[in-house]
Amino acid sequence: MGPAFGSSWNVYLAAKDLGHTRAEVGRLGGRIVMGPVPAGENGRLCLAVDPSGAAVGFWEGGRDEGVVLVDEPGALCACELHTSGQEAATEFYRNLYGDVPLVIRPSARTGWVPFFGAGDGDSAGAVAAALAAGARPLENGLLADPLGAVFGLTILN
């Protein structure tokens, strides 16, 4: 939606049956705000807001493979939900996905935070490179991209 509305990274969680997931989101106190819509031959997606107020996407892939590159430099390594509504979020995602390990951290800022791999093993160098590319430092080791979307870096050895 751009800088006037605040920017964030979209996080999409897997859905084997997007119709069922869509119904469950509503039943569990979330709100669907878009979709489902097709994504070509790759699958379909919808966007929602969970009960803690965090935007989240759900993705039903059209192929058997999922994310094909993770835990590599520049690739997604993890996602955490930061929210002041930890209890509501924990209950929502547990009811939606079972006991899948999700990291939900207390924060005044609500939203999913992606962590990307930095492969030099040097956290100061990785942060310096992000700052040189236009990021700005935030609290707790997080960064904001040039439009203000929050992200983190994971140092890979």
Summary of the structure (lengths in Angstrom):
residues: 157
radius of gyration: 16.3
end to end distance: 35.6
largest distance: 45.7
contacts: 435
relative contact order: 0.18
helix: 26%
strand: 36%
